[in-house]
Amino acid sequence: MSGYSDIEKQQLTAPLTGSSPYQAAPLGQPKQQAERPAQQTGFRDPLFLLLFVGTTVAMTGIAFTKGVSAVTDAASSSDADAGSVSPGTQKAMGVIAILCACAVGLSGLILTYLMKHAESLIRSSLWINIFLTGLFAAVAFVNGQVWVALVFLLFTAINWCYMRAVQRRIPFASANLKVACAAIRDHFSVVFVSYLAVLKGVFWSVVVCLVSFYAYKANEITDDDQPEYNDDGTQKTISDNFGTAMFFIMLSMYWGNEVIRNISHVTTAGTVASWWYDPSRSNVVSGAYCRATTTSLGSIAFGSLIVAVIQMLKEMCNSAERRGEGNIFTCIARCILQCIQNMVEYFNRWAFVYVGVYGDSFISSGKAVWQLFKNRGWTMIINDDLIQRVLLLMALSVGCITGGVGALIPIITGDWLTELSSDTATLQYSFAACGFVIGLCLTMIMVSVVDSAVATVFVCLAEAPNVLESTHPAYFYDLTAAWRECHSIVF
């Protein structure tokens, strides 16, 4: 804040929108701040809340009663040592634990690094994109693939033009990213909500597997049953009811996974909004998580169900192609569904921010997002693209570092891992690949939180920009200066 003169501060505190939430006041005097709109009371979208809770309870109940019994009955007798873990497996699990700790530690440093080097990282990500497409073009020319090389040269030219076109927008994207990282740093426990989502995802996968196994065993045609035949005269081994059961099981799986992911997103939005409006509030993360899993759960289930249905329809197209029953229309339908899914997911991302910030219903949030798109659509899209490039670059970087650590472990430990393999090179490649995947996946959890925070900062800036001046003035001046550098018009 000390980097701005009084005159510059007076200019930066001018309203960013046509109607400021503050009353005009001279510099240095307190402004009358607009309070954060009170969240609605009661449960939003209760119909979808009841439907989701009922589905979850039914699936879990079937899994741990019928499903467990089916697995137990189907399990064959095994040797006494079958349940024991070999020393080599124990050591491999130890190495994986080390790689996980390394990835978590590195991903925890991302916030500080992003805040210090946000603008240079955004510029570097654009140059890296140009370099890679140019490199692929050169490799294609060397291998005599002229048409492929020309395509990559075209992409290189497009990337170059894009970089030149967004130069003025980089400072605003950088300031947006810094503010988002600052909010997460002050409430770092919100990251653990995303790690908890991973555990919930694993639990839900177990539930789906148990229910699916029970559905298979329940619809299996045994020798004691009346035989059924396919159209070609061959005898069926599974009842036609199994397909219907699997349709609803898979739909429940997609729905549950979407809800779990979006709960984390809404929690982050609520946390960042509290940091924006009222930084003195306590128990911010727990309060945001409580609202996301209670009063706002119906809205989350509503939006998530739309994506789940699209995913299920796309899976039906994929299944038809795998069985050789697909045609050109199936392929076209799958592509259209993928495009629709991408658009709906992008729309939901912003709608759920309004759910987390203001506690609106999904329909009300959707209307607010539509208004935001009409006012700032291209700015939102380009801002997202610039920042998401950086977040992906950071995730890949941590993955590469963790992969390098995995490759070094067999060298450092010497003969300690000989139970797994006596070939050091094989161990290096295996643990390097494992380290890369672990580092990438765990860091993607971190950057997903940052991505949610970035979207929330943009929404709060659109809805109540000058609130930040009284709560976090230094970030307000930086963000305002970056906006005015990018746009000569008010927000």
Secondary structure, DSSP 8 states (H G I E B T S, - for coil): -TTS-HHHHHHHTS-SSSS-SS----TTS------------S-SSHHHHHHHHHHHHHHHHHIIIIIHHHHHHH-----GGGGS--HHHHHHHHHHHHHHHHHHHHHHTHHHHHHHHHHHHHHHHHHHHHHHHHHHHHHHHHTT-HHHHHHHHHHHHHHHHHHHHTGGGHHHHHHHHHHHHHHHHHTTTHHHHHHHHHHHHHHHHHHHHHHHHHHHHHTB--TTS---B-TTS-B-SB-THHHHHHHHHHHHHHHHHHHHHHHHHHHHHHHHHHHHH-TT-SSHHHHHHHHHTTTTHHHHHHHHHHHHHHHHHHHHHHHHHHTT---HHHHHHHHHHHHHHHHHHHHHHHHHHHHHHH---HHHHHHHHHHHHHHHHHHHHHHHHHHHHHHHHHHHHHHHHHHHHHHHHHHHHGGGGTTT-S-HHHHHHHHHHHHHHHHHHHHHHHHHHHHHHHHHHHHHHHH-TTHHHHH-HHHHHHHHHHHHHH-SS--
